[in-house]
Amino acid sequence: MVEGLALKPGNVAVDATLGAGGHAAALAEAVGSRGTVIGIDKDDQAIQIARSNLCSAESQASLVAVHGSYIDVGSILQDHGYGRVDAILFDLGLSSLQLASPNRGFSFNVDAPLDMRFDTASGVTAEEILNSYSKEELADLIYQLGQEHASRQIAKAIFEARQKRRITGTKQLAEIVAKAKGGKKSRIHPATQTFQALRMAVNRELPAIEQAIPKALDQLNPGGRLAVISYHSLEDGLVKRIFKEAAKRGLVELITKKPIRPTREEVKTNPRARSAKLRIIQKI
């Protein structure tokens, strides 16, 4: 990622999905003491942790952490006194920090309220969707965003379960889904794709990506680079299409003709990287 963004000392870079600050720390090291890194995240808890982590980092770069959505990258930069920047990074989807938070509802490994919002101060929760959508709407959501072939029977099971008792917890939902799928043995938990679909719906992740990348391109200096790390085919397919359309219009050059994948060695040390795909473009 750092090599692909081709950062120079004194550059201004944006980490549009700050998380715990790991990527921002690498960007800060690349831009050096005369450079600036602006980190953006919808998750206020992540902002607090990132600030703490980045304050203890060795880099002398100027670091700015902002609670907000990457959809608003233009207004965020303007509000903080920055015009165009030299590099922007998106690391899409769920962060390890959020997955490890036991009370957020992202994981079925611990019992927690079905929240799943990146920004816990606004928006609908997964619980609200599960208990208000029609059976058909639930089936479509689980099939389209979770790519779950058993979406119809899962939606039927959810609909029938909530007639008896409101669905409020992660364990409760995971058990409903596992039972609906017939308990077939697999290395992947039977509720994985349903949880993914709900999280993506709650946070409107695909519409956000579609809005944010063109806005981010507007904020780049000529010659500036934009990198996106995605984790499943829906995200990567959308990013690929946006990049190709921008290239056809003569706005960007594709730095990566095919996505960069993690090495076997990286996956051994960081199993969550196994499905990651990195794509990079340069503004003309």
ZIKA-V618158 format. One record per pair of residues at least 24 apart in sequence whose C-alpha atoms are under 8 Angstrom apart, sorted by the first residue. I is the first residue (numbers start at 1). J is the second residue. D is the distance in whole Angstrom. If there is no record, write none. Layout:
I,J,D / I,J,D
This chain:
1,227,7 / 1,278,8 / 2,26,7 / 2,27,7 / 2,30,7 / 4,227,8 / 4,255,8 / 4,280,7 / 5,87,6 / 5,225,6 / 5,226,7 / 5,227,7 / 5,280,8 / 6,225,8 / 7,31,6 / 7,86,8 / 7,87,7 / 9,33,8 / 9,34,6 / 9,35,6 / 10,34,4 / 10,35,4 / 10,36,7 / 11,35,5 / 11,36,7 / 11,85,8 / 11,86,6 / 12,36,5 / 12,37,6 / 12,38,8 / 12,85,5 / 12,86,5 / 12,87,7 / 13,37,5 / 13,38,6 / 13,85,6 / 13,86,6 / 13,87,5 / 13,88,6 / 14,38,5 / 14,39,6 / 14,40,8 / 14,85,8 / 14,87,6 / 14,88,5 / 14,89,6 / 15,39,5 / 15,40,6 / 15,88,6 / 15,89,5 / 15,90,7 / 16,40,5 / 16,41,7 / 16,70,5 / 16,73,8 / 16,88,7 / 16,89,6 / 16,90,5 / 16,91,8 / 17,41,5 / 17,70,7 / 17,89,7 / 17,90,6 / 17,91,6 / 17,92,7 / 18,46,7 / 18,47,7 / 18,50,7 / 18,65,8 / 19,43,8 / 19,46,5 / 19,47,7 / 19,50,7 / 19,95,6 / 19,97,7 / 20,46,6 / 20,47,7 / 20,49,6 / 20,50,4 / 20,53,7 / 20,97,7 / 21,49,8 / 21,50,5 / 21,51,8 / 21,53,7 / 21,54,7 / 24,54,8 / 25,54,6 / 25,57,7 / 25,59,7 / 28,59,6 / 28,60,8 / 28,61,5 / 28,62,8 / 28,63,8 / 29,59,5 / 29,60,8 / 29,61,7 / 31,61,7 / 32,59,7 / 32,60,6 / 32,61,5 / 33,59,7 / 33,60,5 / 33,61,4 / 33,62,7 / 34,60,8 / 34,61,6 / 34,62,8 / 35,61,5 / 35,62,6 / 36,61,6 / 36,62,5 / 36,63,6 / 36,64,8 / 37,61,7 / 37,62,6 / 37,63,5 / 37,64,6 / 38,63,6 / 38,64,5 / 38,65,6 / 38,66,7 / 39,63,8 / 39,64,6 / 39,65,5 / 39,66,6 / 40,65,6 / 40,66,5 / 40,67,6 / 40,68,6 / 40,69,7 / 40,70,7 / 41,66,7 / 41,67,5 / 41,68,5 / 41,69,6 / 41,70,7 / 42,67,6 / 42,68,5 / 42,69,5 / 42,70,8 / 42,118,6 / 42,119,5 / 43,67,7 / 43,68,8 / 43,118,5 / 43,119,5 / 43,120,7 / 44,119,7 / 46,97,7 / 70,212,6 / 71,208,6 / 71,209,8 / 71,211,6 / 71,212,5 / 71,215,7 / 72,212,8 / 73,212,8 / 73,215,7 / 73,216,7 / 73,219,8 / 74,215,7 / 74,216,7 / 74,219,6 / 83,219,7 / 84,218,8 / 84,219,5 / 84,220,5 / 84,221,5 / 85,219,6 / 85,220,5 / 85,221,6 / 85,224,7 / 86,220,6 / 86,221,6 / 86,223,8 / 86,224,5 / 86,225,7 / 87,220,7 / 87,224,5 / 87,225,5 / 87,226,6 / 87,227,8 / 88,216,7 / 88,220,8 / 88,225,7 / 88,226,5 / 88,227,6 / 89,226,6 / 89,227,5 / 89,228,6 / 89,229,8 / 90,227,6 / 90,228,5 / 90,229,6 / 91,228,6 / 91,229,5 / 91,230,6 / 92,228,7 / 92,229,6 / 92,230,5 / 92,231,7 / 92,235,8 / 93,200,8 / 93,205,7 / 93,230,7 / 93,231,7 / 105,169,8 / 105,170,6 / 106,170,8 / 106,195,7 / 106,199,7 / 107,170,7 / 107,195,8 / 108,170,5 / 108,171,6 / 108,174,6 / 108,191,8 / 109,171,8 / 110,170,7 / 110,171,7 / 111,169,6 / 111,170,5 / 111,171,5 / 112,169,5 / 112,170,6 / 112,171,7 / 113,168,6 / 113,169,5 / 113,170,6 / 114,168,6 / 114,169,5 / 114,170,6 / 116,198,8 / 116,199,6 / 116,202,7 / 116,203,8 / 117,199,7 / 117,202,6 / 117,203,6 / 118,203,7 / 123,202,7 / 123,203,8 / 124,202,6 / 125,202,6 / 126,198,6 / 126,199,7 / 126,202,6 / 127,167,7 / 127,168,6 / 127,169,8 / 129,202,8 / 130,158,8 / 130,167,7 / 131,159,8 / 131,162,7 / 131,166,7 / 131,167,7 / 134,159,8 / 135,159,6 / 141,197,7 / 141,198,8 / 141,201,8 / 142,193,7 / 142,194,6 / 142,197,5 / 142,198,7 / 143,197,8 / 144,197,8 / 145,196,7 / 145,197,5 / 145,198,8 / 145,200,7 / 145,201,8 / 145,234,8 / 146,193,5 / 146,194,6 / 146,195,8 / 146,196,6 / 146,197,4 / 147,193,7 / 148,193,6 / 148,194,7 / 150,181,7 / 153,180,6 / 153,181,7 / 154,180,5 / 154,181,7 / 206,235,7 / 206,238,8 / 209,239,8 / 210,238,7 / 210,239,8 / 210,242,8 / 213,242,8 / 217,283,7 / 220,283,7 / 221,283,7 / 222,283,5 / 222,284,6 / 223,282,6 / 223,283,5 / 223,284,6 / 224,282,6 / 224,283,5 / 225,280,7 / 225,281,6 / 225,282,4 / 225,283,6 / 226,280,6 / 226,281,5 / 226,282,6 / 226,283,8 / 227,278,7 / 227,279,6 / 227,280,4 / 227,281,7 / 228,278,6 / 228,279,5 / 228,280,7 / 229,276,6 / 229,277,5 / 229,278,4 / 229,279,7 / 230,276,6 / 230,277,5 / 230,278,7 / 231,275,5 / 231,276,5 / 231,277,6 / 232,275,7 / 232,276,7 / 236,277,7 / 240,279,8 / 243,281,7 / 250,284,7 / 251,283,6 / 251,284,6 / 252,281,6 / 252,282,5 / 252,283,4 / 252,284,5 / 253,281,6 / 253,282,5 / 253,283,6 / 253,284,7 / 254,280,7 / 254,281,5 / 254,282,7 / 255,279,8 / 255,280,5 / 255,281,5 / 255,282,7 / 256,280,6 / 256,281,7
